[in-house]
């Protein structure tokens, strides 16, 4: 087991290496939860996530002989950047195996930090298998993203900062992939502040921990289909699993819609750019806001988001939040019909973003046309008003 002493030793190693990231009070989440909610902004950490903490501690403790053999890692992006940056600081050669569909900005940043990139497989688990084979073949030291005591201790240094920054913290909500971050936080707080409750959060489409904790041993996740690639891990790590299990940590799950809404709220209200996995703790608070003792600290674990993913997620988040509405309207194919529809939509206060036509379809008569209309709305109530107004006006809607 990792304890407070190991975490404090890791903190000494990280002095001057990692940043003491700020906490920010979220009034929007505080109102929702019914008590203070603070955001621990690890998205502002060097290399864009908490991963530098664990990677540096692990690598700084290698012997000179081990460092001379180089290191190898596997990651979808955040651990890759942490390892690459730590290796550059320590003068160690690094090779990182990344899934072939890893976000391009993460790949580019990892390469710029000095690592050699090997693109393999479709998941972190596949990349990790290749990294193990490389380590066996070359003698390079594998820097596991979460399943090592030094990594867990390094991640746990976040808890030391949280206790100093929010002295009366009662609940900490943590994104969970392999479990290294949550385990480190639990390991530190179990001795430093045993009254603090730690809650883990996984994407429901990549959730290995709930079934694993119920079974009493690591279990393979049934699927890995989530936008939150930073926490899309198939099997919990042995070291973090034992810590979370021993301390009875509950792990919640959140939907893709929850993640989208959370990312949007963090961007709009906290003015923070985070990746979907980084918003998982906020997503959990939004999905299950009640029953948590405050003050609550939600860890924003990373901010390395692909701009293309950001566009899709923001669009999805707008739809989930009732800010974006797509309608399919059947009209008589006569001059002026489309203009009348657009005027009636404008009269509701909605803003038309895009219009397209379909003149063929099994549901359409020969003299009918289907109009696909995308509009910006002001929320769920406004969406309902737009639909009701068009229905009362006699329009035939589908897909509203």
HUPE-V353886 format. One record per residue. N is the residue number from 1. RES is the residue in one small letter. PHI is phi in radians with two decimals (none if undefined). NEAR is the number of other ideal C-beta (glycine too) atoms within 12 Angstrom. Layout:
[[N,RES,PHI,NEAR] [N,RES,PHI,NEAR]]
This chain:
[[1,x,none,25] [2,x,-1.52,40] [3,x,-2.23,26] [4,x,-1.07,27] [5,x,-1.08,18] [6,x,-1.14,34] [7,x,-1.19,42] [8,x,-1.17,26] [9,x,-1.12,24] [10,x,-1.09,40] [11,x,-1.09,32] [12,x,-1.11,20] [13,x,-1.11,29] [14,x,-1.54,39] [15,x,-1.04,18] [16,x,1.44,12] [17,x,-1.76,29] [18,x,-1.78,36] [19,x,-1.53,23] [20,x,-1.45,24] [21,x,-1.25,34] [22,x,-1.33,23] [23,x,-1.94,32] [24,x,-2.34,31] [25,x,-1.25,25] [26,x,-1.81,38] [27,x,-1.18,17] [28,x,-1.10,26] [29,x,-1.26,38] [30,x,-1.07,25] [31,x,-1.12,18] [32,x,-1.19,27] [33,x,-1.42,32] [34,x,1.55,17] [35,x,-3.01,27] [36,x,-1.06,29] [37,x,-2.18,42] [38,x,-1.92,39] [39,x,-1.79,44] [40,x,-1.59,47] [41,x,-1.58,38] [42,x,-1.27,50] [43,x,-1.14,42] [44,x,-1.69,31] [45,x,-1.20,41] [46,x,-1.01,33] [47,x,1.20,40] [48,x,1.48,39] [49,x,-2.85,50] [50,x,-1.21,55] [51,x,-1.10,57] [52,x,-1.05,47] [53,x,-1.00,51] [54,x,-1.20,57] [55,x,-1.11,57] [56,x,-1.17,43] [57,x,-1.04,42] [58,x,-1.06,42] [59,x,-1.35,45] [60,x,-1.18,34] [61,x,-1.61,29] [62,x,-1.22,28] [63,x,-1.24,12] [64,x,-1.03,12] [65,x,-1.15,11] [66,x,-1.13,23] [67,x,-1.09,25] [68,x,-1.19,16] [69,x,-1.44,23] [70,x,1.48,30] [71,x,-2.20,44] [72,x,-2.37,43] [73,x,-2.52,52] [74,x,-2.33,45] [75,x,-2.95,57] [76,x,-1.46,51] [77,x,2.81,52] [78,x,-1.25,59] [79,x,-1.11,61] [80,x,-1.01,55] [81,x,-1.20,47] [82,x,-1.09,54] [83,x,-1.14,53] [84,x,-1.08,44] [85,x,-1.20,36] [86,x,-1.07,44] [87,x,-1.09,37] [88,x,-1.12,28] [89,x,-1.09,26] [90,x,-1.63,32] [91,x,1.25,17] [92,x,-1.95,35] [93,x,-1.27,26] [94,x,-2.35,43] [95,x,-2.19,39] [96,x,-2.20,50] [97,x,-1.60,43] [98,x,-2.23,44] [99,x,-1.00,34] [100,x,-1.10,20] [101,x,-1.77,24] [102,x,-1.02,39] [103,x,-1.02,34] [104,x,-1.00,21] [105,x,-1.07,26] [106,x,-1.22,42] [107,x,-1.10,31] [108,x,-1.10,21] [109,x,-1.14,36] [110,x,-1.08,44] [111,x,-1.14,26] [112,x,-1.16,17] [113,x,-1.30,33] [114,x,1.98,26] [115,x,-1.44,41] [116,x,-1.58,26] [117,x,-1.74,34] [118,x,-2.14,31] [119,x,-1.58,26] [120,x,-2.55,27] [121,x,1.18,25] [122,x,-2.03,21] [123,x,-2.63,32] [124,x,-1.10,47] [125,x,-1.09,32] [126,x,-1.16,28] [127,x,-1.07,40] [128,x,-1.16,37] [129,x,-1.07,23] [130,x,-1.15,30] [131,x,-1.14,39] [132,x,-1.10,24] [133,x,-1.08,21] [134,x,-1.11,29] [135,x,-1.09,25] [136,x,-1.12,14] [137,x,-1.36,14] [138,x,-1.91,19] [139,x,1.54,18] [140,x,-1.10,33] [141,x,-1.52,35] [142,x,-1.33,39] [143,x,-1.77,50] [144,x,-1.19,39] [145,x,-1.19,48] [146,x,-2.66,51] [147,x,-1.71,35] [148,x,-2.72,35] [149,x,-1.05,32] [150,x,-1.16,35] [151,x,-1.12,46] [152,x,-1.07,46] [153,x,-1.07,46] [154,x,-1.10,52] [155,x,-1.13,59] [156,x,-1.15,51] [157,x,-1.10,47] [158,x,-1.04,52] [159,x,-1.09,45] [160,x,-1.06,37] [161,x,-1.20,37] [162,x,-1.04,43] [163,x,-1.12,33] [164,x,-1.28,22] [165,x,-1.46,25] [166,x,-2.23,32] [167,x,-1.01,17] [168,x,-1.72,20] [169,x,-0.93,37] [170,x,-2.02,28] [171,x,-2.45,38] [172,x,-2.11,48] [173,x,-1.94,52] [174,x,-2.26,52] [175,x,-1.09,59] [176,x,-2.26,52] [177,x,-2.01,53] [178,x,-1.36,50] [179,x,1.88,50] [180,x,-1.09,54] [181,x,-1.15,59] [182,x,-1.06,50] [183,x,-1.12,50] [184,x,-1.11,55] [185,x,-1.10,55] [186,x,-1.11,47] [187,x,-1.04,44] [188,x,-1.29,44] [189,x,-1.25,38] [190,x,-1.03,30] [191,x,-1.77,23] [192,x,-1.30,29] [193,x,-2.49,27] [194,x,-1.08,16] [195,x,-1.38,16] [196,x,-1.32,33] [197,x,-1.61,28] [198,x,-1.92,46] [199,x,-2.08,40] [200,x,-1.62,49] [201,x,-2.37,48] [202,x,-2.13,49] [203,x,-1.23,46] [204,x,-1.14,33] [205,x,-1.55,27] [206,x,-2.64,44] [207,x,-1.99,38] [208,x,-1.57,42] [209,x,-1.23,44] [210,x,-0.96,27] [211,x,-1.20,25] [212,x,-1.15,33] [213,x,-1.12,31] [214,x,-1.17,15] [215,x,-1.41,16] [216,x,1.54,14] [217,x,-2.75,17] [218,x,-1.02,28] [219,x,-2.20,20] [220,x,-1.15,20] [221,x,-1.14,33] [222,x,-1.18,16] [223,x,-2.71,17] [224,x,-2.36,31] [225,x,-2.25,19] [226,x,-2.46,39] [227,x,-1.21,41] [228,x,-1.47,48] [229,x,-1.10,42] [230,x,-1.18,53] [231,x,-2.12,56] [232,x,-1.54,44] [233,x,-2.07,48] [234,x,-1.28,34] [235,x,-2.36,32] [236,x,-1.05,42] [237,x,-1.27,38] [238,x,-1.09,23] [239,x,-1.10,36] [240,x,-1.15,48] [241,x,-1.06,36] [242,x,-1.09,26] [243,x,-1.18,42] [244,x,-1.13,43] [245,x,-1.17,31] [246,x,-1.09,19] [247,x,-1.70,32] [248,x,1.10,15] [249,x,-1.26,38] [250,x,-1.53,28] [251,x,-2.07,42] [252,x,-1.52,34] [253,x,-2.17,32] [254,x,-2.28,42] [255,x,-1.47,30] [256,x,-1.09,31] [257,x,-1.14,27] [258,x,-1.05,38] [259,x,-1.10,48] [260,x,-1.09,39] [261,x,-1.10,39] [262,x,-1.16,51] [263,x,-1.04,47] [264,x,-1.16,35] [265,x,-1.12,39] [266,x,-1.09,43] [267,x,-1.20,30] [268,x,-1.31,20] [269,x,-1.69,25] [270,x,-1.67,34] [271,x,1.03,17] [272,x,-2.05,33] [273,x,-1.71,29] [274,x,-2.25,46] [275,x,-1.49,44] [276,x,-0.96,55] [277,x,-1.13,54] [278,x,-1.17,51] [279,x,-1.67,52] [280,x,-1.06,54] [281,x,-1.13,57] [282,x,-1.14,52] [283,x,-1.02,46] [284,x,-1.14,43] [285,x,-1.12,46] [286,x,-1.25,38] [287,x,-1.35,33] [288,x,-2.31,24] [289,x,-1.36,29] [290,x,-1.72,14] [291,x,1.51,17] [292,x,-1.89,33] [293,x,-1.35,22] [294,x,-1.82,31] [295,x,-1.15,32] [296,x,-1.91,42] [297,x,-1.99,51] [298,x,-1.83,54] [299,x,-1.49,53] [300,x,-1.52,53] [301,x,-1.34,53] [302,x,-2.89,50] [303,x,-2.22,39] [304,x,-1.57,45] [305,x,-1.92,39] [306,x,-1.19,27] [307,x,-0.95,17] [308,x,-1.18,15] [309,x,-1.13,34] [310,x,-1.02,28] [311,x,-1.06,15] [312,x,-1.17,20] [313,x,-1.19,39] [314,x,-1.09,32] [315,x,-1.09,24] [316,x,-1.14,27] [317,x,-1.13,34] [318,x,-1.09,33] [319,x,-1.15,27] [320,x,-1.13,30] [321,x,-1.53,32] [322,x,1.30,25] [323,x,-1.80,31] [324,x,-2.49,32] [325,x,-2.30,39] [326,x,-2.02,30] [327,x,-2.11,37] [328,x,-2.13,29] [329,x,-2.12,40] [330,x,-1.58,29] [331,x,-2.19,35] [332,x,-1.19,22] [333,x,-1.40,20] [334,x,-2.25,13] [335,x,-1.00,10] [336,x,1.59,12] [337,x,-1.13,24] [338,x,-1.15,25] [339,x,-1.05,16] [340,x,-1.13,21] [341,x,-1.06,37] [342,x,-1.15,26] [343,x,-1.12,17] [344,x,-1.20,31] [345,x,-1.15,35] [346,x,-1.05,19] [347,x,-1.14,17] [348,x,-1.45,32] [349,x,1.60,20] [350,x,-1.47,33] [351,x,-1.87,21] [352,x,-1.31,30] [353,x,-1.76,22] [354,x,-2.72,18] [355,x,-2.37,23] [356,x,-2.44,18] [357,x,-1.99,22] [358,x,-2.38,21] [359,x,-1.80,16] [360,x,-2.22,13] [361,x,2.94,17] [362,x,-1.11,8] [363,x,-1.55,14] [364,x,-1.71,22] [365,x,-1.34,16] [366,x,-1.14,10] [367,x,-1.87,12] [368,x,-2.03,23] [369,x,-2.38,28] [370,x,-1.76,31] [371,x,-1.90,38] [372,x,-1.63,27] [373,x,-2.16,39] [374,x,-1.89,26] [375,x,-2.29,37] [376,x,-1.56,27] [377,x,-2.17,32] [378,x,-1.82,21] [379,x,2.49,20] [380,x,-0.99,19] [381,x,-1.11,17] [382,x,-1.18,24] [383,x,-1.00,30] [384,x,-1.10,19] [385,x,-1.15,24] [386,x,-1.07,40] [387,x,-1.09,31] [388,x,-1.12,17] [389,x,-1.09,27] [390,x,-1.23,35] [391,x,-1.14,19] [392,x,-1.09,14] [393,x,-1.31,20] [394,x,1.71,16] [395,x,-1.34,30] [396,x,-1.72,24] [397,x,-1.85,28] [398,x,-2.53,21] [399,x,1.32,17] [400,x,-1.31,23]]
